[in-house]
Amino acid sequence: MATSLLVSLSGATARTLHRCADLTAELDKRGVPLSILFAPSAEAGSPLVADWVRARVRWGDAVLLHGYDQRVRAEFASLPAHEARLRLIAATAGMERSGVRTTAFAPPRWRVSQGTLEALRERGFSLCADLSCVRDLRDGTVLRARVQGFGSQYQLTETVRCFTFVLGAARAARRGGLVRLGVDTRDLERPGRRQALLDAIDVALENDATGRTYLTAAPSRLGVTP
């Protein structure tokens, strides 16, 4: 299987759209689409953000539902199916009001319960991307690859954190399969992290990775069988 590079961004708000636009300009120059993790909360689901998301989808980016109540840090990590179902109903209704539609899901903090997976299938979602894999919810196929982010290495200096991020991308690209880079708009505030992200993207591309979104890199799209 060819190497696919997946870059995802969370935390887009009206106050951070300038950073989002800066990132997508860099990605566009490199021919790498963005997977936008979108939550229909009052701030993240504002008309300005929704307009930007819809414009980026028309450009070729993808959008994944990223929870409902962003005040809950790992909202779907331990929910039983009936509670997950209620939150998904509310979240998809919020997406509809924003004019943003998707059948792909990425849980906050990338942590998802079995009950949530059950509820996602019932609600017609086609894909779930969690911390360690990307699941096709229709046929059960799975691609295993861990998300690399700046918040996952504790007790490291900023310099070491950025170096580890780039090194992890290089190793993943050489192994083949999926290279998953996940950042938040807060990461883009820091020049070192912003540059490390671009360096990680460049090293993946230099190792023959192809930029994709979570929708175009779904297991079934890549010919992976259950």
C-alpha positions as CSV (number, residue, x, y, z in Angstrom):
1,M,0.0,0.0,0.0
2,A,1.3,3.4,-0.9
3,T,2.1,5.9,1.9
4,S,-0.6,8.4,2.6
5,L,-0.1,11.7,4.5
6,L,-3.1,12.9,6.6
7,V,-2.9,16.3,8.2
8,S,-5.8,17.3,10.5
9,L,-6.5,20.6,12.3
10,S,-8.8,21.2,15.3
11,G,-9.7,24.3,17.2
12,A,-10.8,26.5,14.4
13,T,-12.7,29.6,15.7
14,A,-13.4,33.0,14.4
15,R,-10.4,34.3,16.3
16,T,-8.0,31.7,14.8
17,L,-9.1,31.7,11.2
18,H,-6.1,33.7,10.2
19,R,-3.9,30.9,11.4
20,C,-6.0,28.3,9.6
21,A,-5.8,30.3,6.4
22,D,-2.0,30.6,6.8
23,L,-1.7,26.8,7.2
24,T,-4.0,26.0,4.2
25,A,-1.9,28.4,2.1
26,E,1.2,26.3,3.0
27,L,-0.6,23.0,2.3
28,D,-2.0,24.2,-1.0
29,K,1.5,25.0,-2.2
30,R,2.5,21.5,-1.3
31,G,-0.6,19.8,-2.8
32,V,-1.7,18.4,0.5
33,P,-5.4,18.6,1.5
34,L,-6.5,19.2,5.1
35,S,-8.9,17.2,7.2
36,I,-10.8,19.7,9.4
37,L,-12.0,18.5,12.8
38,F,-15.2,20.5,13.3
39,A,-17.4,20.8,16.3
40,P,-20.7,22.7,16.1
41,S,-20.4,24.5,19.4
42,A,-21.2,28.2,19.7
43,E,-17.7,29.4,19.0
44,A,-16.3,26.7,16.7
45,G,-19.6,26.6,14.8
46,S,-19.9,30.3,14.2
47,P,-21.0,31.5,10.7
48,L,-17.5,32.7,9.9
49,V,-15.9,29.3,10.7
50,A,-18.7,27.4,8.9
51,D,-18.2,29.6,5.8
52,W,-14.5,28.8,5.9
53,V,-15.1,25.1,6.3
54,R,-17.5,25.0,3.4
55,A,-15.1,26.9,1.2
56,R,-12.2,24.5,2.1
57,V,-14.4,21.5,1.3
58,R,-15.1,22.9,-2.1
59,W,-11.3,23.3,-2.5
60,G,-10.8,19.6,-1.8
61,D,-10.4,19.4,2.0
62,A,-12.5,17.1,4.2
63,V,-14.4,17.7,7.4
64,L,-14.9,15.3,10.3
65,L,-17.3,15.7,13.2
66,H,-15.2,16.4,16.3
67,G,-17.7,16.0,19.2
68,Y,-20.5,18.1,20.5
69,D,-19.6,19.7,23.8
70,Q,-16.0,20.9,23.7
71,R,-16.0,21.7,27.4
72,V,-15.7,17.9,27.9
73,R,-12.1,17.1,27.0
74,A,-12.5,13.4,26.0
75,E,-16.2,13.6,25.4
76,F,-16.7,10.2,23.7
77,A,-14.0,8.2,25.5
78,S,-16.3,6.2,27.8
79,L,-19.9,6.8,26.8
80,P,-22.3,3.9,26.5
81,A,-24.2,3.6,23.2
82,H,-27.4,5.4,24.3
83,E,-25.6,8.5,25.6
84,A,-23.3,8.6,22.6
85,R,-26.4,8.4,20.3
86,L,-28.0,11.4,22.0
87,R,-24.8,13.5,21.7
88,L,-24.4,12.5,18.0
89,I,-28.0,13.5,17.3
90,A,-27.4,16.9,18.8
91,A,-24.0,17.3,17.1
92,T,-25.3,16.4,13.6
93,A,-28.2,18.7,14.1
94,G,-25.7,21.5,14.8
95,M,-23.7,20.6,11.7
96,E,-26.9,20.8,9.6
97,R,-27.6,24.3,11.0
98,S,-24.1,25.3,10.0
99,G,-24.5,23.9,6.5
100,V,-21.6,21.5,7.0
101,R,-22.2,17.8,6.4
102,T,-20.0,14.7,7.0
103,T,-20.3,11.0,7.7
104,A,-16.7,10.9,9.2
105,F,-16.0,11.2,12.9
106,A,-12.9,12.0,15.0
107,P,-13.5,12.0,18.7
108,P,-12.1,14.7,21.0
109,R,-8.7,13.6,22.2
110,W,-8.9,10.8,19.6
111,R,-10.5,8.5,22.3
112,V,-13.6,6.6,21.4
113,S,-15.7,4.0,23.3
114,Q,-17.2,0.9,21.9
115,G,-20.6,2.3,22.7
116,T,-19.7,5.3,20.5
117,L,-18.6,3.1,17.6
118,E,-22.0,1.3,17.9
119,A,-23.9,4.6,17.9
120,L,-21.9,5.9,14.9
121,R,-22.8,2.9,12.8
122,E,-26.5,3.3,13.8
123,R,-26.4,7.0,12.8
124,G,-25.0,6.2,9.4
125,F,-21.4,7.3,9.9
126,S,-18.9,5.7,7.5
127,L,-15.6,6.3,9.2
128,C,-14.1,6.8,12.6
129,A,-10.5,8.0,13.2
130,D,-9.2,7.4,16.7
131,L,-5.8,7.6,18.3
132,S,-4.5,4.3,16.9
133,C,-6.4,3.6,13.7
134,V,-8.9,4.6,11.0
135,R,-12.0,2.4,10.9
136,D,-14.4,1.9,8.0
137,L,-17.6,1.5,9.9
138,R,-19.5,0.0,6.9
139,D,-17.4,-3.1,6.3
140,G,-15.2,-3.3,9.4
141,T,-11.8,-2.7,7.7
142,V,-9.1,-1.0,9.8
143,L,-5.9,0.8,9.0
144,R,-3.6,1.0,12.1
145,A,-1.5,4.1,12.5
146,R,-1.1,6.4,15.5
147,V,-1.8,10.1,15.4
148,Q,1.3,12.2,16.0
149,G,0.7,15.5,17.8
150,F,2.6,18.0,19.9
151,G,0.5,17.3,23.0
152,S,1.4,13.6,23.2
153,Q,4.9,13.8,24.5
154,Y,5.0,14.9,28.2
155,Q,7.9,16.4,30.1
156,L,9.8,17.4,27.0
157,T,11.3,20.8,26.1
158,E,9.8,22.6,23.2
159,T,12.8,21.9,21.0
160,V,12.8,18.2,21.8
161,R,9.0,18.1,21.3
162,C,9.3,19.6,17.8
163,F,12.3,17.3,16.9
164,T,10.3,14.3,18.0
165,F,7.4,15.3,15.9
166,V,9.4,15.6,12.7
167,L,11.4,12.4,13.5
168,G,8.1,10.5,14.0
169,A,6.8,11.7,10.7
170,A,10.0,10.6,8.9
171,R,9.9,7.1,10.5
172,A,6.2,6.6,9.7
173,A,6.7,7.7,6.1
174,R,9.6,5.2,5.6
175,R,7.5,2.4,7.0
176,G,4.7,3.2,4.6
177,G,1.0,3.1,5.2
178,L,-0.4,6.1,6.9
179,V,1.4,9.2,8.3
180,R,-1.1,10.9,10.6
181,L,-0.2,14.4,11.8
182,G,-2.8,16.1,14.1
183,V,-2.4,19.8,15.3
184,D,-4.6,22.3,17.0
185,T,-4.8,26.0,16.2
186,R,-3.0,26.6,19.5
187,D,0.0,24.8,18.1
188,L,0.1,27.3,15.2
189,E,0.5,30.1,17.6
190,R,4.0,28.8,18.4
191,P,6.6,29.5,15.6
192,G,8.6,26.4,16.5
193,R,5.6,24.1,16.3
194,R,4.3,25.7,13.1
195,Q,7.7,25.1,11.4
196,A,8.0,21.6,12.8
197,L,4.6,20.8,11.3
198,L,5.7,22.0,7.9
199,D,9.0,20.2,8.2
200,A,7.2,17.0,9.1
201,I,5.0,17.4,6.0
202,D,8.0,18.0,3.8
203,V,9.9,15.0,5.1
204,A,6.9,12.8,4.5
205,L,6.5,14.1,0.9
206,E,10.2,13.6,0.3
207,N,9.7,9.9,1.3
208,D,7.0,9.6,-1.4
209,A,3.9,10.1,0.7
210,T,0.8,11.3,-1.0
211,G,-1.3,13.9,0.6
212,R,-4.9,12.7,1.3
213,T,-7.8,13.4,3.5
214,Y,-9.4,10.9,5.9
215,L,-12.2,10.3,3.4
216,T,-9.9,9.5,0.5
217,A,-7.6,7.4,2.7
218,A,-10.4,5.3,4.1
219,P,-9.4,1.6,4.2
220,S,-11.9,0.6,1.5
221,R,-10.6,3.4,-0.8
222,L,-7.1,2.0,-0.5
223,G,-8.1,-1.6,-1.2
224,V,-7.7,-2.9,2.3
225,T,-9.8,-5.9,3.1
226,P,-11.3,-6.9,6.5
